[in-house]
Amino acid sequence: MAQAALVATASVMMRRTASVNPRRAASVILGSVTDANEGYTAA
C-alpha cells in the first residue's frame, strides 16, 4: 500500500517535472525505477 502511494506521488512529480524539463523527467523516472527495484530487493 505504501509503495502504491509512493508510485502515485512519483508519477505526479514526474508529470510536473516533464512539463518543465523533459530530460530531468527521464532521470527522475529512471531513479524511481531503480529505487523501486532496491525496495523490492530489500523487502
PDB file with one MODEL, atoms N, CA, C and O in Angstrom:
MODEL        1
ATOM      1  N   MET A   1       0.839  -1.196   0.000  1.00  0.00           N
ATOM      2  CA  MET A   1       0.000   0.000   0.000  1.00  0.00           C
ATOM      3  C   MET A   1       0.880   1.255   0.000  1.00  0.00           C
ATOM      4  O   MET A   1       0.627   2.213  -0.729  1.00  0.00           O
ATOM      5  N   ALA A   2       1.909   1.219   0.830  1.00  0.00           N
ATOM      6  CA  ALA A   2       2.799   2.380   0.892  1.00  0.00           C
ATOM      7  C   ALA A   2       3.517   2.589  -0.441  1.00  0.00           C
ATOM      8  O   ALA A   2       3.708   3.721  -0.884  1.00  0.00           O
ATOM      9  N   GLN A   3       3.909   1.485  -1.073  1.00  0.00           N
ATOM     10  CA  GLN A   3       4.610   1.614  -2.361  1.00  0.00           C
ATOM     11  C   GLN A   3       3.675   2.184  -3.422  1.00  0.00           C
ATOM     12  O   GLN A   3       4.109   2.948  -4.283  1.00  0.00           O
ATOM     13  N   ALA A   4       2.398   1.818  -3.366  1.00  0.00           N
ATOM     14  CA  ALA A   4       1.446   2.374  -4.331  1.00  0.00           C
ATOM     15  C   ALA A   4       1.352   3.883  -4.167  1.00  0.00           C
ATOM     16  O   ALA A   4       1.282   4.623  -5.149  1.00  0.00           O
ATOM     17  N   ALA A   5       1.350   4.332  -2.917  1.00  0.00           N
ATOM     18  CA  ALA A   5       1.287   5.775  -2.657  1.00  0.00           C
ATOM     19  C   ALA A   5       2.541   6.468  -3.182  1.00  0.00           C
ATOM     20  O   ALA A   5       2.473   7.557  -3.752  1.00  0.00           O
ATOM     21  N   LEU A   6       3.686   5.819  -2.980  1.00  0.00           N
ATOM     22  CA  LEU A   6       4.939   6.396  -3.475  1.00  0.00           C
ATOM     23  C   LEU A   6       4.926   6.487  -4.996  1.00  0.00           C
ATOM     24  O   LEU A   6       5.365   7.483  -5.571  1.00  0.00           O
ATOM     25  N   VAL A   7       4.424   5.449  -5.635  1.00  0.00           N
ATOM     26  CA  VAL A   7       4.368   5.444  -7.101  1.00  0.00           C
ATOM     27  C   VAL A   7       3.442   6.549  -7.585  1.00  0.00           C
ATOM     28  O   VAL A   7       3.758   7.247  -8.548  1.00  0.00           O
ATOM     29  N   ALA A   8       2.306   6.711  -6.929  1.00  0.00           N
ATOM     30  CA  ALA A   8       1.356   7.759  -7.322  1.00  0.00           C
ATOM     31  C   ALA A   8       1.994   9.132  -7.162  1.00  0.00           C
ATOM     32  O   ALA A   8       1.860   9.991  -8.034  1.00  0.00           O
ATOM     33  N   THR A   9       2.683   9.334  -6.051  1.00  0.00           N
ATOM     34  CA  THR A   9       3.351  10.619  -5.810  1.00  0.00           C
ATOM     35  C   THR A   9       4.432  10.857  -6.859  1.00  0.00           C
ATOM     36  O   THR A   9       4.565  11.961  -7.389  1.00  0.00           O
ATOM     37  N   ALA A  10       5.199   9.817  -7.150  1.00  0.00           N
ATOM     38  CA  ALA A  10       6.275   9.944  -8.132  1.00  0.00           C
ATOM     39  C   ALA A  10       5.713  10.297  -9.504  1.00  0.00           C
ATOM     40  O   ALA A  10       6.294  11.101 -10.232  1.00  0.00           O
ATOM     41  N   SER A  11       4.573   9.688  -9.856  1.00  0.00           N
ATOM     42  CA  SER A  11       4.004   9.961 -11.176  1.00  0.00           C
ATOM     43  C   SER A  11       3.534  11.408 -11.268  1.00  0.00           C
ATOM     44  O   SER A  11       3.682  12.045 -12.312  1.00  0.00           O
ATOM     45  N   VAL A  12       2.978  11.921 -10.200  1.00  0.00           N
ATOM     46  CA  VAL A  12       2.542  13.330 -10.200  1.00  0.00           C
ATOM     47  C   VAL A  12       3.748  14.245 -10.328  1.00  0.00           C
ATOM     48  O   VAL A  12       3.735  15.187 -11.120  1.00  0.00           O
ATOM     49  N   MET A  13       4.801  13.970  -9.543  1.00  0.00           N
ATOM     50  CA  MET A  13       6.016  14.781  -9.618  1.00  0.00           C
ATOM     51  C   MET A  13       6.630  14.692 -11.005  1.00  0.00           C
ATOM     52  O   MET A  13       7.122  15.683 -11.546  1.00  0.00           O
ATOM     53  N   MET A  14       6.596  13.492 -11.574  1.00  0.00           N
ATOM     54  CA  MET A  14       7.165  13.290 -12.907  1.00  0.00           C
ATOM     55  C   MET A  14       6.421  14.131 -13.931  1.00  0.00           C
ATOM     56  O   MET A  14       7.041  14.746 -14.799  1.00  0.00           O
ATOM     57  N   ARG A  15       5.098  14.163 -13.837  1.00  0.00           N
ATOM     58  CA  ARG A  15       4.328  14.951 -14.805  1.00  0.00           C
ATOM     59  C   ARG A  15       4.683  16.420 -14.679  1.00  0.00           C
ATOM     60  O   ARG A  15       4.850  17.108 -15.686  1.00  0.00           O
ATOM     61  N   ARG A  16       4.798  16.906 -13.460  1.00  0.00           N
ATOM     62  CA  ARG A  16       5.141  18.321 -13.260  1.00  0.00           C
ATOM     63  C   ARG A  16       6.531  18.605 -13.805  1.00  0.00           C
ATOM     64  O   ARG A  16       6.755  19.619 -14.465  1.00  0.00           O
ATOM     65  N   THR A  17       7.461  17.699 -13.523  1.00  0.00           N
ATOM     66  CA  THR A  17       8.835  17.896 -13.991  1.00  0.00           C
ATOM     67  C   THR A  17       8.893  17.827 -15.513  1.00  0.00           C
ATOM     68  O   THR A  17       9.613  18.597 -16.149  1.00  0.00           O
ATOM     69  N   ALA A  18       8.125  16.891 -16.098  1.00  0.00           N
ATOM     70  CA  ALA A  18       8.153  16.713 -17.544  1.00  0.00           C
ATOM     71  C   ALA A  18       7.708  17.992 -18.251  1.00  0.00           C
ATOM     72  O   ALA A  18       8.236  18.330 -19.310  1.00  0.00           O
ATOM     73  N   SER A  19       6.745  18.702 -17.677  1.00  0.00           N
ATOM     74  CA  SER A  19       6.266  19.929 -18.315  1.00  0.00           C
ATOM     75  C   SER A  19       7.329  21.015 -18.279  1.00  0.00           C
ATOM     76  O   SER A  19       7.290  21.950 -19.079  1.00  0.00           O
ATOM     77  N   VAL A  20       8.272  20.899 -17.361  1.00  0.00           N
ATOM     78  CA  VAL A  20       9.317  21.906 -17.226  1.00  0.00           C
ATOM     79  C   VAL A  20      10.593  21.483 -17.952  1.00  0.00           C
ATOM     80  O   VAL A  20      11.185  22.269 -18.692  1.00  0.00           O
ATOM     81  N   ASN A  21      11.013  20.231 -17.734  1.00  0.00           N
ATOM     82  CA  ASN A  21      12.290  19.776 -18.267  1.00  0.00           C
ATOM     83  C   ASN A  21      12.228  18.285 -18.583  1.00  0.00           C
ATOM     84  O   ASN A  21      12.416  17.460 -17.688  1.00  0.00           O
ATOM     85  N   PRO A  22      11.969  17.928 -19.835  1.00  0.00           N
ATOM     86  CA  PRO A  22      11.847  16.514 -20.226  1.00  0.00           C
ATOM     87  C   PRO A  22      13.065  15.674 -19.870  1.00  0.00           C
ATOM     88  O   PRO A  22      12.923  14.519 -19.470  1.00  0.00           O
ATOM     89  N   ARG A  23      14.243  16.232 -20.010  1.00  0.00           N
ATOM     90  CA  ARG A  23      15.450  15.444 -19.717  1.00  0.00           C
ATOM     91  C   ARG A  23      15.511  15.121 -18.231  1.00  0.00           C
ATOM     92  O   ARG A  23      15.861  14.004 -17.850  1.00  0.00           O
ATOM     93  N   ARG A  24      15.174  16.084 -17.401  1.00  0.00           N
ATOM     94  CA  ARG A  24      15.146  15.869 -15.954  1.00  0.00           C
ATOM     95  C   ARG A  24      14.102  14.805 -15.613  1.00  0.00           C
ATOM     96  O   ARG A  24      14.334  13.953 -14.755  1.00  0.00           O
ATOM     97  N   ALA A  25      12.960  14.858 -16.284  1.00  0.00           N
ATOM     98  CA  ALA A  25      11.894  13.888 -16.038  1.00  0.00           C
ATOM     99  C   ALA A  25      12.389  12.472 -16.321  1.00  0.00           C
ATOM    100  O   ALA A  25      12.071  11.540 -15.582  1.00  0.00           O
ATOM    101  N   ALA A  26      13.160  12.312 -17.382  1.00  0.00           N
ATOM    102  CA  ALA A  26      13.672  10.982 -17.730  1.00  0.00           C
ATOM    103  C   ALA A  26      14.562  10.448 -16.623  1.00  0.00           C
ATOM    104  O   ALA A  26      14.473   9.271 -16.273  1.00  0.00           O
ATOM    105  N   SER A  27      15.422  11.299 -16.065  1.00  0.00           N
ATOM    106  CA  SER A  27      16.304  10.842 -14.985  1.00  0.00           C
ATOM    107  C   SER A  27      15.495  10.538 -13.733  1.00  0.00           C
ATOM    108  O   SER A  27      15.847   9.631 -12.979  1.00  0.00           O
ATOM    109  N   VAL A  28      14.418  11.280 -13.498  1.00  0.00           N
ATOM    110  CA  VAL A  28      13.560  11.024 -12.333  1.00  0.00           C
ATOM    111  C   VAL A  28      12.890   9.664 -12.485  1.00  0.00           C
ATOM    112  O   VAL A  28      12.806   8.895 -11.527  1.00  0.00           O
ATOM    113  N   ILE A  29      12.409   9.370 -13.705  1.00  0.00           N
ATOM    114  CA  ILE A  29      11.762   8.082 -13.961  1.00  0.00           C
ATOM    115  C   ILE A  29      12.752   6.951 -13.712  1.00  0.00           C
ATOM    116  O   ILE A  29      12.431   5.976 -13.032  1.00  0.00           O
ATOM    117  N   LEU A  30      13.956   7.082 -14.263  1.00  0.00           N
ATOM    118  CA  LEU A  30      14.967   6.036 -14.089  1.00  0.00           C
ATOM    119  C   LEU A  30      15.316   5.877 -12.610  1.00  0.00           C
ATOM    120  O   LEU A  30      15.478   4.758 -12.122  1.00  0.00           O
ATOM    121  N   GLY A  31      15.429   6.983 -11.910  1.00  0.00           N
ATOM    122  CA  GLY A  31      15.743   6.925 -10.485  1.00  0.00           C
ATOM    123  C   GLY A  31      14.631   6.243  -9.704  1.00  0.00           C
ATOM    124  O   GLY A  31      14.904   5.468  -8.788  1.00  0.00           O
ATOM    125  N   SER A  32      13.365   6.526 -10.057  1.00  0.00           N
ATOM    126  CA  SER A  32      12.241   5.910  -9.368  1.00  0.00           C
ATOM    127  C   SER A  32      12.239   4.405  -9.591  1.00  0.00           C
ATOM    128  O   SER A  32      11.981   3.632  -8.669  1.00  0.00           O
ATOM    129  N   VAL A  33      12.529   3.995 -10.819  1.00  0.00           N
ATOM    130  CA  VAL A  33      12.556   2.565 -11.130  1.00  0.00           C
ATOM    131  C   VAL A  33      13.652   1.879 -10.327  1.00  0.00           C
ATOM    132  O   VAL A  33      13.449   0.796  -9.779  1.00  0.00           O
ATOM    133  N   THR A  34      14.802   2.512 -10.262  1.00  0.00           N
ATOM    134  CA  THR A  34      15.922   1.941  -9.501  1.00  0.00           C
ATOM    135  C   THR A  34      15.566   1.839  -8.026  1.00  0.00           C
ATOM    136  O   THR A  34      15.835   0.819  -7.392  1.00  0.00           O
ATOM    137  N   ASP A  35      14.962   2.889  -7.473  1.00  0.00           N
ATOM    138  CA  ASP A  35      14.582   2.870  -6.057  1.00  0.00           C
ATOM    139  C   ASP A  35      13.565   1.762  -5.799  1.00  0.00           C
ATOM    140  O   ASP A  35      13.645   1.067  -4.786  1.00  0.00           O
ATOM    141  N   ALA A  36      12.615   1.597  -6.707  1.00  0.00           N
ATOM    142  CA  ALA A  36      11.594   0.564  -6.537  1.00  0.00           C
ATOM    143  C   ALA A  36      12.234  -0.820  -6.539  1.00  0.00           C
ATOM    144  O   ALA A  36      11.886  -1.675  -5.724  1.00  0.00           O
ATOM    145  N   ASN A  37      13.167  -1.034  -7.459  1.00  0.00           N
ATOM    146  CA  ASN A  37      13.842  -2.332  -7.527  1.00  0.00           C
ATOM    147  C   ASN A  37      14.627  -2.600  -6.247  1.00  0.00           C
ATOM    148  O   ASN A  37      14.614  -3.718  -5.731  1.00  0.00           O
ATOM    149  N   GLU A  38      15.301  -1.591  -5.739  1.00  0.00           N
ATOM    150  CA  GLU A  38      16.059  -1.766  -4.498  1.00  0.00           C
ATOM    151  C   GLU A  38      15.109  -2.034  -3.340  1.00  0.00           C
ATOM    152  O   GLU A  38      15.419  -2.829  -2.453  1.00  0.00           O
ATOM    153  N   GLY A  39      13.951  -1.376  -3.343  1.00  0.00           N
ATOM    154  CA  GLY A  39      12.965  -1.585  -2.289  1.00  0.00           C
ATOM    155  C   GLY A  39      12.455  -3.017  -2.285  1.00  0.00           C
ATOM    156  O   GLY A  39      12.330  -3.636  -1.228  1.00  0.00           O
ATOM    157  N   TYR A  40      12.158  -3.546  -3.478  1.00  0.00           N
ATOM    158  CA  TYR A  40      11.684  -4.927  -3.552  1.00  0.00           C
ATOM    159  C   TYR A  40      12.775  -5.895  -3.132  1.00  0.00           C
ATOM    160  O   TYR A  40      12.496  -6.900  -2.478  1.00  0.00           O
ATOM    161  N   THR A  41      14.010  -5.604  -3.501  1.00  0.00           N
ATOM    162  CA  THR A  41      15.123  -6.479  -3.134  1.00  0.00           C
ATOM    163  C   THR A  41      15.311  -6.466  -1.626  1.00  0.00           C
ATOM    164  O   THR A  41      15.511  -7.514  -1.012  1.00  0.00           O
ATOM    165  N   ALA A  42      15.248  -5.280  -1.028  1.00  0.00           N
ATOM    166  CA  ALA A  42      15.431  -5.158   0.418  1.00  0.00           C
ATOM    167  C   ALA A  42      14.298  -5.878   1.148  1.00  0.00           C
ATOM    168  O   ALA A  42      14.518  -6.506   2.184  1.00  0.00           O
ATOM    169  N   ALA A  43      13.099  -5.785   0.608  1.00  0.00           N
ATOM    170  CA  ALA A  43      11.936  -6.431   1.239  1.00  0.00           C
ATOM    171  C   ALA A  43      12.057  -7.935   1.070  1.00  0.00           C
ATOM    172  O   ALA A  43      11.188  -8.679   1.524  1.00  0.00           O
TER     173      ALA A  43
ENDMDL
END
